[in-house]
Amino acid sequence: MIDILCPACTQPLQRAPRTWQCAQRHSFDVARAGYVNLLLVQYKHSLDPGDRSDSLQARRAFLDAGHYAPLRRAVVEQLRAHAPQSVLDIGCGEGYYTAAMGAATGATATGAAPEVIGLDIAKPAIQLAAKRHREVATWLIASGAQLPFADASLDAITCLFTQLHLREMQRVLKPGGLLLVVTPAADHLQQLREGLFETVQPHEPDKFVETLGTGFALQSTQTLNFDLLLNHADVSNLLCMTPYAWKARPERREAMAGRTALQTAAAFVILEFERKA
């Protein structure tokens, strides 16, 4: 079991079914849904940080329909090739990808069960994840900028469409540890974006390679493309769960939301990095 540190004093937390407590007697209750809130108020920066509830519900409905199932399979296969004993999914959202990661973990050296941890700064996201997937992962409300883990304690970190906190990821990953970054490819959801914007700016997946070059070595790049045929409900959910729609002019957004069907393509880049010694 991974040592999870107290966010107030960085001492290891002793995990009990109802309360986690450190040697300094800072305690954190296990919520009825099965998660623990380790986000101290000084790290919130807003009343309700992270994704909104309506966006999370739309994402769950879209993902439950199976539209991004090929990406989930690809991420699990990439992890399985390394069989990590511990995996941290930063920005895990409602847990769609995190819940599948346990299938890719390997046995620990001591024979103890491996551990998958889903971490997100948004309380509604972790509530959704824990209620559905309580038994398959440890669910934490915390900030990626202040990870509650000891130095060099994790085998693998995954970051799917979330902000990269370079120094913290480098700190908590073991030397030689795996960092898996998933980001939209240049033409991801091209037809959707063409309907929303007069000029479509391509995504720039290569920028992550430059950002991570100091502490991480790029090991592989995989591009994943697959077609999407979306009905009216799918389009509405996709608009709610992505940032594109809120940047579009209202009339373009309304026109897209009124579509009864949309054919487009998903395009992702999966970047595998190794933490440098």
Secondary structure, DSSP 8 states (H G I E B T S, - for coil): ---BB-TTT--B-EE-SSEEE-TT--EEEB-TTSEEE---GGGT-SSS-SS-HHHHHHHHHHHHTTTTHHHHHHHHHHHHTT--SEEEEET-TTSTTGGGGGGG----TTS---EEEEEES-HHHHHHHHHHHTTTSEEEE--TTS--B-TT-EEEEEEESS---HHHHHHHEEEEEEEEEEEE-TTTTHHHHHHH-SS-----TTHHHHHTTTTEEEEEEEEEEEEEEEEHHHHHHHHHHSSHHHHS-HHHHHHHHT-SEEEEEEEEEEEEEEE--
